[in-house]
Every structure is written in C-alpha cells, then in structure tokens.
C-alpha cells in the first residue's frame, strides 16, 4: 500500500530527526563529556562557571548566577517550548520526531506481520487487511526479523547514548578495533539488554506510562480544551462501525498506541498526533462522496468533540487540520 502524503511527510521528519539524534554528539552539537567533565553545545565547550568555586577561590554569588544562566534557564526554556507546543498541538514531538517512537512503529509493523498483533500483550488480532483493503502479510517467520531488529535498534541506541557521554570517535574507534574500555563495554551490554527487552515487550507501554517527556506533553494538551485533536463526525457513526469489510475499523487497527481514535479526548490521553488513524480513514473512504470521518480539529470543534458532539461541520471541518 502506498503511504498517504501525510505519513510520507511524517516519515521524512522522523528520519531527519533520527539522523540528527545520531550525529549530534559526533559534531559536538550537544553532549556531556565525562572525560572532560563539561558539556558541549553547538561545538563550543559549555561550562557552568563554577570551577573556581570548586577550587575554593570563586565567589558563591557569581557561581549561583552562572548556574541559573547556564543550567536552569536553558532547561526551563526547553521545557517551556515543548510544553507550549504540546498545549496547542498535542504530542507532536512524539509522533513526528521522537526517535524512540519511530522504533516503536517499525517493530510494531514487523510484529503485526508475525503475529497479527502490534504487541504480544494485545488480546485480539487486527483484521488481515490494509486500510485500502489489500491483504496484510501473516507469517510467523517474520519473528526472524522482529527479534534481530529489536536487538539491532537497542545496540544502536546504546552506542549513540554512549557517544553523548564519551568522546564519539573514541567509542566508534573502540568498536571497530575491539579496544573499548571496560566501563564502555558494561554500559553497552547493559543498555542493549534493557532496550532489547523494552523494544520487544514494552514499546508503547513505555510511551504511555514511562516517558516523562511524553506524559508532560499529554498533561499540557489535556488541559487545553481547544487544543488540536482527532475529531470524529459522530453523525455518520454507521459509516464507520466496520469499514474493513465487517471486521472492525481501520483507525483502531493502525493506532501504534493501541487507542480508539473515535473516543473523546479524555480517553486519548496518550495520543501522539501521528495521524495514522486520519490517513487510514481517508484511505478507506477514498470513494465515499461524504469524505472521511476523522480529521484534526481545534478550537470550538475540539470542545464539541470532547463533549460527545460531532466535531466536524461545513464551517469548521478545516479548523485544525493543519500543523
């Protein structure tokens, strides 16, 4: 099935950010070097300005000001930006940029081929069709792809994570020449093991309940009744009940967070705004003269959606469909 334009754009955004996530420590764009005991930001050393205080020669007041300027303000500014975006548009970072979520979706897809389920914890299989009604592969041999992919991503994450703490070229040289330090080997083994287990058994569970960045975004989004949300045309409920040839709904089948996209906002707390449900709905209704039933909405249309009324009308169906 050809990816809808929305999902192609999201895939490019994910690939770009994953690349940035990988090369950031290589070019000292942002990392903390344990050997040099200071951070780098945009290739420049980033000190807190408390070296003199530690040495016993500095002024405590100057050190306190430096900590506020070079630590607390940048951290608070970054958090304010993330929460501000989430307050208006939801967890866009998660659905469109987060390198962990792109891994979640990749492994979900392979596990879906292997088991008919996105996760080993799902109770029911999803319908064996794509949103465009083409058959979806079902073959247990895909497990030979699921496990190596999860372990491979885990090892790659462990290596990249290590380069945020140790000199990147030292890490990559050590890997190629088998000269890693003992601490580096321990870190890579432990991180790869933990991440492999998480990628195999708790991918979307971590996103829903374990990721602090994701949870803070969800809280910011949920309190704004006019924030962008997936709106559902409830007046056309009968068109939506079983769009996959009587075997369920395409939007339910594609959600990587295992949510029910037609629910009101308070039941969509962990929505990542990936738009897969919207794309699936557009695909299944491509020949429907009334169009799709799911769209992004905001403002008053979002409030109506939360209240249980139809979120879409002739005047506001485009109110929040752009990001």
SULFEN-V678310 format. One record per backbone hydrogen bond with DSSP energy under -1.0 kcal/mol. CO is the residue of the C=O (numbers start at 0). NH is the residue of the N-H. If there is no record, write none. Layout:
BEGIN
<<CO/NH> <CO/NH>>
END
This chain:
BEGIN
<<3/7> <4/8> <5/9> <6/10> <7/11> <8/12> <9/13> <10/14> <11/15> <12/16> <13/17> <14/18> <15/19> <16/20> <17/21> <18/22> <19/23> <22/26> <23/28> <24/27> <27/42> <28/41> <30/39> <32/36> <32/37> <37/32> <38/45> <39/30> <40/43> <43/40> <45/38> <49/53> <50/54> <51/56> <51/57> <58/62> <59/63> <60/64> <61/65> <62/66> <63/67> <64/68> <65/69> <66/70> <66/71> <67/72> <70/74> <71/75> <72/76> <73/77> <74/78> <75/79> <76/80> <77/81> <78/82> <79/83> <80/84> <81/85> <82/86> <83/87> <84/88> <85/89> <87/227> <89/91> <90/94> <91/95> <92/96> <92/97> <97/101> <98/102> <99/103> <100/104> <101/105> <102/106> <103/107> <104/108> <105/109> <106/110> <107/111> <108/112> <109/113> <110/114> <111/115> <112/138> <115/125> <118/121> <126/128> <127/135> <129/132> <133/129> <138/141> <139/142> <140/143> <141/144> <141/145> <142/146> <144/148> <145/149> <146/150> <147/151> <148/152> <149/153> <150/154> <151/155> <152/156> <153/157> <154/158> <155/159> <156/160> <157/161> <158/162> <161/164> <161/165> <163/31> <164/33> <166/170> <167/171> <168/172> <169/173> <170/174> <171/175> <172/176> <173/178> <180/184> <181/185> <182/186> <183/187> <184/188> <185/189> <186/190> <187/191> <188/192> <189/193> <190/194> <191/195> <192/196> <193/197> <194/198> <195/199> <196/200> <197/201> <201/205> <202/206> <203/207> <204/208> <205/209> <205/210> <210/214> <211/215> <212/216> <213/217> <214/218> <215/219> <216/220> <217/221> <218/222> <223/226> <225/298> <228/296> <230/294> <231/233> <231/310> <232/235> <233/236> <235/238> <236/239> <236/240> <241/245> <242/244> <243/246> <247/243> <248/252> <249/253> <254/257> <259/262> <263/266> <264/267> <267/270> <274/278> <275/279> <276/280> <277/281> <278/282> <279/283> <280/284> <282/285> <284/287> <287/290> <292/232> <294/230> <296/228> <297/300> <298/302> <299/303> <300/304> <301/305> <302/306> <303/308> <312/316> <315/318>>
END
